[in-house]
C-alpha cells in the first residue's frame, strides 16, 4: 500500500495537466524585516486564485477513475471551494451543481460561473450557509450525485498536501512552514506529508481570532462547534474544524496554534498590496500576519508562508483600510459633548494638531438644551498624536467618549 506522501506526490503529478506549480518566491521585504529567508508559496496565483483547486481536482479524478459513469458532482460553497469545483468540472467534462446562499455577492457567483462555464449550474438556496449545505446534501442524495466536501474528505486532504510536495521539490525541507487554518484540510494534508518525508520541519498554524476552531478542538481533545464566528476572514471562518483533518492535527501543541486578530489582518493586506503589489484575501494573509508573533523563532531560518488565496473583492477595500487604521491607532471615533454657544466648535478645532484630520463630523442629537453630541472620526499620522490631543481636550474641559473599540456602538454609528 502506498504512503500518504506517495499519494500526494502522485496527485501533484496529475495536476500538471491542469496547472503548473504555483510560484515559491523569496520575499526580500519580509526577509529583511525578520532577518530570515521568508518564502511565500503563492497559492493566490493558482488558476482560481486559491489552493482549493487541488483538493477538488484530486477528489474528482479519483471518483471518476473508480466510477467512470459518475458524471454529477455537487458542492455547497460561497467562495474558493465553489470556484475550484467549477474549474475542475469543466476540465473533466462533468456536470457540477454548486449550491450558494442567496446572500452570496454577485462577484463570487460570476467568478464561479466563469470558471465552470456550461459545465456547472448554480443554485441559490438559503440565507445562511448551514441551510445551503443541508439542501445541497439532500439534493445530492436524491439526484445520485457525488458530494465534494471542502475539507472533511480524505481525497481533498491528500490533494491539498500537493502544496508541500511542490515546496520540497523546489527548495528541500525548510525550517518552518506557517499554515492558515479554516476547516483544516490544507493544514492536515501538509502535516501528514511532512510527517512522512520531513518530520524535522517545524509547523505553525494560524487561524482568525474570531474563528479559532482548531484552538478549541485542541483544548477539548475533539472538534467542537464554536458558539459564534466572526465572518470577516470568510475563507477561514469555520465554526467547527473537520473531523478527518483533526485526526491529523490532534497532536498539535497549543503553543504552535496562533490567532490573527481580524483588524491586524487588514494591516497586513494593505501592506502586502501597497509595498509588494500582492493581492491577498483575509485568509490568504494570515500566514504573513503572524510573523511579528514569531519574530524570535524565524530569525536566521528558512520559512515558508502559504498565502492560501487572493480572491479579494476590492469593494471591501474601504472597510479593510478603516479597520487597519483603527487597529494601528491612527484613526479614532469619539462622541464629543459640545456646548451650544457661538465659538465652541472653533475652540475645539483649535486644539487639533497639525497632523490631525477630521474624517467624519455628525451631529447626533442634543443631550441637553445647552449641549449637543457630535460624532467625530479623526485621522492622524501616528498613534501618539491622540495622546497629546486627548490631553489638550482634558485641559480645556471638553467632555468626550472614545468609542473606537466599543463594538456595540461602532456597529451602529461607524
C-alpha positions as CSV (number, residue, x, y, z in Angstrom):
1,X,0.0,0.0,0.0
2,X,1.3,3.4,-0.9
3,X,2.1,6.0,1.8
4,X,0.2,9.3,2.1
5,X,3.2,11.2,0.8
6,X,3.4,9.0,-2.3
7,X,-0.3,9.5,-3.0
8,X,0.0,13.3,-2.5
9,X,3.0,13.3,-4.9
10,X,1.0,11.3,-7.4
11,X,-1.8,13.9,-7.1
12,X,0.7,16.7,-7.8
13,X,1.9,15.0,-10.9
14,X,-1.6,14.6,-12.2
15,X,-2.3,18.2,-11.5
16,X,0.2,19.3,-14.1
17,X,-2.4,18.5,-16.7
18,X,-4.5,21.3,-15.2
19,X,-1.9,23.9,-14.0
20,X,1.8,24.5,-13.4
21,X,3.2,24.5,-9.8
22,X,2.4,27.8,-8.1
23,X,5.4,30.1,-7.5
24,X,7.5,29.8,-4.4
25,X,9.1,33.2,-4.0
26,X,11.6,34.6,-1.6
27,X,10.2,37.8,-0.3
28,X,13.0,40.4,0.1
29,X,10.8,42.8,2.1
30,X,9.8,40.3,4.8
31,X,13.2,38.6,4.8
32,X,15.0,41.8,5.6
33,X,12.4,42.8,8.3
34,X,12.7,39.5,10.2
35,X,16.3,38.6,9.5
36,X,15.2,35.3,7.8
37,X,14.7,33.7,4.5
38,X,10.9,34.2,4.1
39,X,9.4,32.4,1.1
40,X,5.8,32.8,0.0
41,X,4.0,29.8,-1.5
42,X,1.7,31.7,-3.8
43,X,-1.5,29.7,-3.9
44,X,-3.1,33.1,-4.6
45,X,-1.7,32.6,-8.1
46,X,-3.4,29.4,-9.0
47,X,-5.9,29.5,-11.8
48,X,-8.7,30.1,-9.4
49,X,-6.5,32.2,-7.0
50,X,-6.6,29.7,-4.2
51,X,-5.4,26.2,-3.2
52,X,-8.9,24.8,-3.2
53,X,-8.4,23.7,-6.8
54,X,-6.0,21.0,-5.6
55,X,-8.4,19.1,-3.3
56,X,-11.3,19.4,-5.7
57,X,-9.2,18.0,-8.6
58,X,-7.8,15.1,-6.6
59,X,-11.1,14.0,-5.2
60,X,-12.9,14.3,-8.6
61,X,-10.2,12.4,-10.5
62,X,-10.3,9.5,-8.0
63,X,-14.1,9.3,-8.1
64,X,-14.1,9.3,-11.9
65,X,-11.4,6.6,-12.0
66,X,-13.3,4.4,-9.7
67,X,-16.8,5.1,-11.2
68,X,-16.4,6.2,-14.8
69,X,-20.2,6.6,-15.1
70,X,-20.3,9.2,-12.3
71,X,-21.0,12.5,-14.1
72,X,-22.7,14.6,-11.4
73,X,-20.8,16.4,-8.7
74,X,-22.3,18.6,-6.0
75,X,-20.9,21.1,-3.6
76,X,-22.0,23.9,-1.2
77,X,-19.8,26.9,-1.0
78,X,-19.9,30.7,-1.3
79,X,-16.2,31.1,-2.1
80,X,-13.0,29.4,-3.1
81,X,-14.2,25.8,-3.0
82,X,-17.1,26.6,-5.4
83,X,-14.6,28.1,-7.8
84,X,-12.3,25.1,-7.6
85,X,-15.1,22.6,-8.1
86,X,-16.4,24.6,-11.1
87,X,-12.9,24.8,-12.7
88,X,-12.4,21.1,-12.3
89,X,-15.8,20.1,-13.6
90,X,-15.1,21.9,-16.8
91,X,-11.7,20.2,-17.0
92,X,-13.2,16.7,-16.7
93,X,-16.3,17.5,-18.7
94,X,-18.7,16.5,-16.0
95,X,-21.7,18.4,-14.6
96,X,-21.4,20.3,-11.3
97,X,-24.2,21.8,-9.3
98,X,-23.0,24.5,-6.9
99,X,-25.2,25.5,-4.1
100,X,-24.7,29.0,-2.7
101,X,-26.5,31.1,-0.1
102,X,-28.9,33.7,-1.5
103,X,-26.7,36.3,0.1
104,X,-23.6,35.4,-1.9
105,X,-22.1,38.5,-3.5
106,X,-22.6,38.7,-7.3
107,X,-18.9,38.9,-7.9
108,X,-18.4,35.4,-6.4
109,X,-21.3,34.0,-8.3
110,X,-20.0,35.5,-11.6
111,X,-16.4,34.1,-11.0
112,X,-17.8,30.6,-10.2
113,X,-19.9,30.7,-13.4
114,X,-16.9,31.9,-15.4
115,X,-14.7,29.1,-14.2
116,X,-17.3,26.4,-14.8
117,X,-18.9,27.6,-18.0
118,X,-21.6,25.3,-19.3
119,X,-20.4,22.5,-17.1
120,X,-22.0,23.9,-13.9
121,X,-25.3,25.1,-12.5
122,X,-25.5,27.5,-9.6
123,X,-28.4,27.2,-7.2
124,X,-29.0,30.0,-4.7
125,X,-30.6,28.5,-1.6
126,X,-31.0,29.8,2.0
127,X,-29.9,32.9,3.7
128,X,-27.3,31.1,5.8
129,X,-24.7,28.6,4.8
130,X,-26.0,25.9,7.1
131,X,-29.3,25.9,5.2
132,X,-27.5,25.9,1.9
133,X,-25.3,22.9,2.9
134,X,-28.3,20.9,4.2
135,X,-30.2,21.4,1.0
136,X,-27.1,20.6,-1.2
137,X,-26.6,17.3,0.6
138,X,-30.3,16.4,0.5
139,X,-30.5,17.1,-3.2
140,X,-27.2,15.3,-4.0
141,X,-28.6,12.0,-2.5
142,X,-31.8,12.4,-4.4
143,X,-30.1,13.1,-7.7
144,X,-27.4,10.4,-7.3
145,X,-24.5,12.9,-7.4
146,X,-21.2,12.8,-5.6
147,X,-20.8,15.4,-2.8
148,X,-17.5,17.2,-2.7
149,X,-16.8,18.4,0.8
150,X,-14.4,21.4,1.1
151,X,-12.2,19.9,3.8
152,X,-13.7,16.9,5.5
153,X,-12.7,14.4,2.8
154,X,-9.6,12.1,2.7
155,X,-9.0,12.7,-1.1
156,X,-9.4,16.5,-0.6
157,X,-6.8,16.5,2.2
158,X,-4.5,14.4,0.0
159,X,-4.8,16.9,-2.8
160,X,-4.1,19.9,-0.6
161,X,-0.9,18.2,0.5
162,X,0.5,18.7,-3.0
163,X,1.3,22.2,-1.9
164,X,4.1,20.9,0.2
165,X,5.3,18.4,-2.4
166,X,6.0,21.3,-4.7
167,X,7.8,23.2,-2.0
168,X,10.1,20.4,-1.2
169,X,10.8,19.7,-4.9
170,X,12.0,23.3,-5.2
171,X,13.9,24.1,-2.1
172,X,14.0,21.0,0.0
173,X,12.8,20.9,3.6
174,X,12.5,24.5,5.1
175,X,13.0,25.1,8.8
176,X,9.4,26.1,9.3
177,X,6.1,26.2,7.5
178,X,3.3,28.6,8.5
179,X,-0.2,27.5,7.5
180,X,-3.6,29.1,7.6
181,X,-6.4,27.0,9.2
182,X,-10.1,27.1,8.5
183,X,-11.7,23.7,8.1
184,X,-8.3,22.1,8.4
185,X,-7.9,20.4,5.0
186,X,-4.7,22.2,4.0
187,X,-3.2,22.0,7.5
188,X,-3.9,18.3,7.8
189,X,-2.5,17.5,4.3
190,X,0.7,19.4,4.9
191,X,1.1,17.9,8.4
192,X,0.8,14.3,7.2
193,X,3.0,14.9,4.2
194,X,5.8,16.3,6.4
195,X,5.4,13.6,8.9
196,X,6.2,11.1,6.2
197,X,9.1,12.8,4.4
198,X,10.5,15.6,6.6
199,X,9.4,15.3,10.2
200,X,12.2,17.8,11.2
201,X,10.2,20.7,9.7
202,X,8.5,22.9,12.3
203,X,4.9,23.7,11.7
204,X,2.9,26.8,12.9
205,X,-0.8,27.1,12.4
206,X,-2.8,30.4,12.3
207,X,-6.5,30.9,12.5
208,X,-8.6,34.0,12.8
209,X,-9.2,35.2,16.3
210,X,-12.9,35.2,15.7
211,X,-13.0,31.6,14.4
212,X,-10.5,29.6,16.4
213,X,-11.9,26.2,15.8
214,X,-8.5,24.4,15.9
215,X,-7.7,26.1,19.2
216,X,-11.0,24.9,20.7
217,X,-10.6,21.4,19.4
218,X,-7.0,21.0,20.7
219,X,-8.2,22.2,24.1
220,X,-11.1,19.8,24.2
221,X,-9.4,16.9,22.6
222,X,-12.0,16.7,19.9
223,X,-13.8,19.0,17.4
224,X,-16.2,21.4,19.0
225,X,-18.7,23.9,17.5
226,X,-17.9,27.5,18.3
227,X,-21.0,29.4,19.6
228,X,-20.1,32.4,17.5
229,X,-17.9,33.1,14.5
230,X,-16.6,36.4,13.1
231,X,-17.1,36.0,9.3
232,X,-14.7,38.7,8.2
233,X,-12.0,36.2,7.3
234,X,-14.5,34.4,5.1
235,X,-12.0,31.9,3.7
236,X,-11.2,30.5,7.2
237,X,-14.2,31.5,9.4
238,X,-15.3,27.9,10.2
239,X,-17.3,27.1,13.4
240,X,-16.1,23.5,13.6
241,X,-12.9,22.0,12.3
242,X,-13.4,18.9,10.1
243,X,-13.3,15.5,11.8
244,X,-10.9,14.0,9.4
245,X,-8.5,16.9,9.4
246,X,-8.5,16.9,13.2
247,X,-7.3,13.3,13.2
248,X,-4.1,14.6,11.8
249,X,-4.0,17.7,13.9
250,X,-5.0,16.4,17.3
251,X,-1.3,16.2,18.4
252,X,-0.6,19.8,17.7
253,X,0.9,21.7,20.6
254,X,-1.3,24.6,21.7
255,X,1.7,27.0,21.6
256,X,2.0,26.2,17.8
257,X,-1.5,27.5,17.1
258,X,-1.6,31.3,16.7
259,X,-4.5,33.6,16.5
260,X,-4.6,36.5,14.0
261,X,-6.9,39.4,15.0
262,X,-9.2,40.4,12.1
263,X,-8.2,44.1,12.3
264,X,-4.5,43.3,12.3
265,X,-5.0,41.1,9.2
266,X,-6.3,44.3,7.5
267,X,-3.0,46.0,8.1
268,X,-1.2,43.0,6.5
269,X,-3.5,43.0,3.5
270,X,-2.7,46.7,2.9
271,X,1.0,46.3,3.5
272,X,1.3,43.5,1.0
273,X,-0.8,45.4,-1.5
274,X,1.0,48.8,-1.1
275,X,4.6,47.6,-0.6
276,X,4.7,44.3,-2.6
277,X,1.8,44.7,-5.0
278,X,0.4,41.3,-3.8
279,X,-3.4,41.0,-3.6
280,X,-4.4,38.7,-0.7
281,X,-7.8,37.9,0.7
282,X,-8.0,37.9,4.5
283,X,-7.4,34.1,4.9
284,X,-4.6,34.4,2.4
285,X,-2.8,37.0,4.5
286,X,-2.9,35.1,7.8
287,X,0.4,33.2,7.5
288,X,2.2,36.6,6.9
289,X,0.2,38.4,9.6
290,X,1.6,36.2,12.4
291,X,5.3,36.8,11.5
292,X,5.6,39.5,14.2
293,X,4.5,37.0,16.8
294,X,7.1,34.5,15.6
295,X,9.9,37.0,15.1
296,X,12.3,35.3,17.6
297,X,11.5,31.9,16.2
298,X,12.0,32.7,12.5
299,X,15.2,34.8,12.8
300,X,18.1,33.2,10.8
301,X,15.8,30.4,9.5
302,X,14.2,29.5,6.2
303,X,10.5,29.9,6.5
304,X,7.6,29.2,4.1
305,X,4.3,31.1,4.5
306,X,1.5,29.7,2.5
307,X,-0.5,32.5,1.0
308,X,-3.7,30.5,0.5
309,X,-5.8,32.8,-1.6
310,X,-6.1,36.1,-3.4
311,X,-9.9,36.3,-4.1
312,X,-10.2,39.8,-2.7
313,X,-13.2,41.9,-3.6
314,X,-11.9,45.4,-3.9
315,X,-15.3,46.8,-2.8
316,X,-14.1,45.7,0.6
317,X,-11.0,47.9,0.4
318,X,-12.6,50.9,2.3
319,X,-13.6,48.5,5.2
320,X,-10.1,47.0,5.2
321,X,-8.5,50.4,5.3
322,X,-10.9,51.6,8.1
323,X,-10.2,48.5,10.2
324,X,-6.4,48.8,9.6
325,X,-6.3,52.4,10.7
326,X,-8.3,51.7,13.9
327,X,-6.0,48.8,14.7
328,X,-2.9,50.8,14.1
329,X,-4.3,53.6,16.4
330,X,-4.2,56.3,13.7
331,X,-7.9,56.7,13.5
332,X,-10.4,57.1,16.3
333,X,-14.0,57.8,16.8
334,X,-15.2,60.0,19.7
335,X,-18.5,61.3,20.8
336,X,-17.9,64.9,21.9
337,X,-20.2,66.9,24.2
338,X,-20.1,70.3,22.6
339,X,-21.5,73.4,24.2
340,X,-24.3,75.1,22.2
341,X,-22.7,78.5,22.0
342,X,-21.0,80.6,19.3
343,X,-17.3,79.7,19.0
344,X,-17.5,76.3,20.7
345,X,-16.7,74.4,17.6
346,X,-13.8,76.8,16.8
347,X,-12.4,76.2,20.3
348,X,-12.3,72.5,19.6
349,X,-10.8,72.9,16.1
350,X,-8.0,75.0,17.5
351,X,-6.9,72.0,19.7
352,X,-6.3,69.7,16.7
353,X,-2.7,69.1,15.9
354,X,-1.0,69.7,12.5
355,X,-1.3,66.1,11.6
356,X,-4.9,65.6,12.8
357,X,-7.7,65.5,10.2
358,X,-11.5,65.2,10.7
359,X,-12.7,62.4,8.5
360,X,-16.3,62.4,9.9
361,X,-18.4,65.1,11.6
362,X,-22.0,64.4,12.5
363,X,-24.4,66.0,15.0
364,X,-26.2,63.1,16.6
365,X,-28.7,64.6,19.0
366,X,-29.0,67.3,21.7
367,X,-28.4,65.6,25.0
368,X,-29.3,68.8,26.9
369,X,-30.6,72.2,26.0
370,X,-27.1,73.7,26.2
371,X,-25.1,70.8,24.9
372,X,-25.1,68.7,21.7
373,X,-23.5,65.3,20.9
374,X,-21.1,65.2,18.0
375,X,-19.7,62.0,16.4
376,X,-16.2,62.7,15.2
377,X,-13.9,60.5,13.2
378,X,-10.3,61.7,13.4
379,X,-7.3,60.5,11.4
380,X,-3.7,61.3,12.2
381,X,-0.2,60.3,11.1
382,X,0.9,58.5,14.2
383,X,-1.0,57.0,17.2
384,X,0.9,59.1,19.7
385,X,-0.8,62.2,18.4
386,X,-4.0,61.1,20.1
387,X,-2.4,61.0,23.5
388,X,-1.5,64.7,23.0
389,X,-4.9,65.6,21.6
390,X,-6.8,64.0,24.5
391,X,-4.5,65.7,27.0
392,X,-5.4,69.1,25.3
393,X,-9.1,68.3,25.4
394,X,-8.9,67.4,29.1
395,X,-7.0,70.5,29.9
396,X,-9.7,72.7,28.2
397,X,-12.6,70.9,29.9
398,X,-14.1,69.1,26.9
399,X,-16.1,66.0,27.7
400,X,-15.8,63.2,25.2
401,X,-16.0,59.4,24.9
402,X,-13.6,57.3,22.8
403,X,-15.9,54.7,21.2
404,X,-13.3,53.3,18.7
405,X,-13.1,49.9,20.4
406,X,-16.7,49.7,21.6
407,X,-18.0,47.1,19.2
408,X,-21.7,47.6,20.1
409,X,-21.6,51.4,19.5
410,X,-19.3,51.1,16.5
411,X,-21.7,48.7,14.8
412,X,-24.4,51.4,14.9
413,X,-22.6,54.6,14.3
414,X,-19.4,53.9,12.4
